[in-house]
C-alpha cells in the first residue's frame, strides 16, 4: 500500500455508510488477524550455550 493513501480525505455523506465505516474501523482494531510467520525464539542468556555456539562458529572457519 502506498504511504500517501493514509493521508487521503474520505467524505461520507450518508449517515448509515458513515456508521458502517466507523464500525469496521473499530472491529479491525479489536481482533487483528496477524500471526507471526515463524516462531519467536527468546534471546540466548545462558553463558555456556553462547560459548558452545561461538565455538562451533570458530571451528567452521
N, C-alpha and C positions, 0 to 999 in steps of 0.2 A: 504494500500500500504506500502510495506516495505521501511524503511528510506534509505536503501542502493540503491534503484532503482533510486533515484535522482542523484546519482553520477556515473551512467552508461555512458560510452562514446558511442556516436552514430556516425557511419560512413555512410554517404550517398554519393555514388559516382555518381549517376545520377542527373544532374542539375535540371531536371524537378521535381523530387521527393524532392529534397532539397528545391526548391521554394514552393512546396505544404506544406512541413513540416513547413517552416517559416510562411507561410500564416495562417496555422492552429494555430500556437503558438500566432500570433498576434490577430487572431479572438477570441481566448479563453480569452484573457485578456481584450477585449473591452466590452463585454456584458456578465458578469458572470450570470449563471442561478441560483445561490444560493439564496434561500429565507429562512428567519428565520422560524422555525417550530412553535414557539409561539410568540405572540406579545410582544414587548419590552415595559415594563412599566417604566415611569420616576421615579426616586427616590423620596421618600417622603420628602417634605421640609416644610410642614405645621406643626407647633408645636402641634396644637390642634389635628390633625389627628393622629400624632405619639403618643400622650398621650392616646387617646382613644384606639388605637391598643395595647399599652402596658398594659392598664387597663384590657382589655379582656384577655390578656395573664396571668396576675396575678390572675384573678378570676378563671381560669381553674385549677390552681394548688391546 
